[in-house]
Amino acid sequence: MHETFLQHAIDLAVNNAKTADGGPYGAVIAKDNQIVAAAATKSPALTTRPHMPK
């Protein structure tokens, strides 16, 4: 069963990277064999971070 949860997190990360909404990071929290939370990072463009070189 954990493979299903891992694949869901991977799918979130891949989709997030493809749509340029953020980095390639996804996470899933599961309890009693059910997903209770799932998310992917949402990052602003690097140009909006003054501390990052362009």
C-alpha positions as CSV (number, residue, x, y, z in Angstrom):
1,M,0.0,0.0,0.0
2,H,2.8,2.5,0.7
3,E,3.9,2.3,-2.9
4,T,0.5,3.9,-3.8
5,F,1.2,6.8,-1.4
6,L,4.7,7.2,-2.7
7,Q,3.6,7.3,-6.3
8,H,1.0,9.9,-5.4
9,A,3.7,12.1,-4.0
10,I,5.9,11.6,-7.0
11,D,3.0,12.5,-9.3
12,L,2.4,15.7,-7.4
13,A,6.1,16.6,-7.7
14,V,6.3,15.8,-11.4
15,N,3.1,17.8,-12.2
16,N,4.3,20.7,-10.1
17,A,7.7,20.8,-11.9
18,K,6.0,20.6,-15.3
19,T,3.6,23.4,-14.6
20,A,6.3,25.6,-13.1
21,D,4.3,26.2,-10.0
22,G,7.2,25.3,-7.8
23,G,10.0,22.8,-7.4
24,P,9.9,19.0,-7.8
25,Y,8.7,18.3,-4.3
26,G,5.5,16.5,-3.3
27,A,4.3,15.1,0.0
28,V,1.6,12.8,1.2
29,I,0.4,12.1,4.8
30,A,-1.4,8.8,5.2
31,K,-3.2,7.3,8.2
32,D,-5.1,4.0,8.3
33,N,-4.3,3.4,4.6
34,Q,-6.0,6.7,3.5
35,I,-4.4,9.9,2.3
36,V,-5.3,12.6,4.9
37,A,-3.1,15.4,3.3
38,A,-1.2,15.9,0.1
39,A,0.6,19.0,-1.2
40,A,3.4,20.2,-3.5
41,T,5.6,23.2,-3.0
42,K,4.6,26.6,-4.4
43,S,7.5,28.8,-5.0
44,P,7.7,32.3,-6.5
45,A,10.0,32.8,-9.4
46,L,13.7,33.1,-8.6
47,T,13.7,36.7,-9.9
48,T,11.4,37.7,-7.0
49,R,13.9,36.6,-4.4
50,P,16.3,39.5,-3.9
51,H,18.8,37.3,-2.0
52,M,19.2,34.9,-5.0
53,P,21.5,35.7,-7.9
54,K,19.8,36.1,-11.3
